[in-house]
Amino acid sequence: MISWLMHSRVIYTLSNLFVLPASLIPSIDFISNISFVIAFIFYLNINLLLSLVLSAVLIIKNNSNYRFQILLKKKGEELSKADYECVYLYAWCTLFRYFLIGSAINRLFIFFNKF
């Protein structure tokens, strides 16, 4: 049986790998906010429930990002790079960013594929 310490190291490593592309892309938060606007407009015409889900994801993402910034100031930049809580919270924010960007790309692909 794998101990919890080994399991959390695996999750920690996977979280770091998951956020690596987001940390290399400048202004990923701005890109995800623009993606929200694009996806929201497309989903508003098709399905109001999906537009509400996108709005909830944006609110949760911004709340998580705000909490991450507070945690970053509290722990310091050097300590936060190796802190489990900071990495998990940043991975949580990045998951929502990827979701918003993916939703916009999906809707744009479907929209332009019709023509």
N, C-alpha and C positions, 0 to 999 in steps of 0.2 A: 504494500500500500504506500502511495506517495504521501509524504508528510505535507502538512499545510504550508510549511516554510518553502519547500520545493515548488509546490503548486503556486504560491504567490510570486515566486521568482519567475515562473513561466508566464504568469499573467503580466507581471511587470515588464518582462522582455517583450512580450507581444504588444503591450500598450506602447512601449517605446517605438517599436517597428510600425505600429499603426499611425502614430502621429508624425513620423519622420517626413513624409511628403508635405504635410501641412506646415511643418516648421521650416521647410525649404522654400515654400511659396510665399513671396512677400504679399502682404495685404489679403491673406486668406479670409479674414473676417469680413472685409469689405466685399470680396467676391461672393461670399455666401449671402450677404445681405442683398446684393444686387440679384443674385440667383433667386432669393425668396420673392422679390418683387416680380420677376419674370414668371416664376412658377405660379405665384398667387393669381396673377392676371389670367393665365391660361386655365388654371383649375377653377377659377371663379365662374367662367362660362360653362364649364363641363360638370363640375361636382362641387357643391358648396361645402360638403363635409370634408373633402380633401383640402379645401382652402382653409377651413378651420383647423385641421390637423397641422398644416404648414404654419399657421399663425401660432399655434401652441408650441411647435418645435422651435420657432424663432424666439419666443419668449423664454423658453427653457434654456436655449443656447445662450442668449444674452445674460440670463441670470447666472448660469454656470460660468460664463466668461468673467462676469463681475466678481463672483466668489473666488475664481482663480486669481484674478488680479489682487484681491485682498490677501489671499494666502501667499502670493508671491512677495508682497510687501512685508508680510509678517515673518516669513521664514528667511527671506533674503534670496538673492538670485543664485548664489553658489550652492547653498544648502537645498534649494528647491529642485535642482537638477537631479538629485539622487533621492529625493523624498517620494515615498510611495503615494502619499495623498495628492501631491502636486501632479504627479504623472497620471494618476487615474482621473483626476478632475480635468486635466488638459485633454486626455483621451476622450472623455465624455463630451467635452465641447467640440472636439474634432469630429466625433461621430455625427453630431448634429450638423456641423458644417458640410460634411460629405453628403449627408442626406439632402440638405437644401440644394447643393450644387447638382447632385444627381437627379433630383426632381426637375430642376430647370432644364438640364440637358435632355432628359427624357421627353419633356413636353416640346422642346424646340425640335428635337429629332422627329417626333411624330408630326409636328406642324409642317416642317419643311419636306417631310417624306410624302405628304399628300400632294404636293405640287409636282 
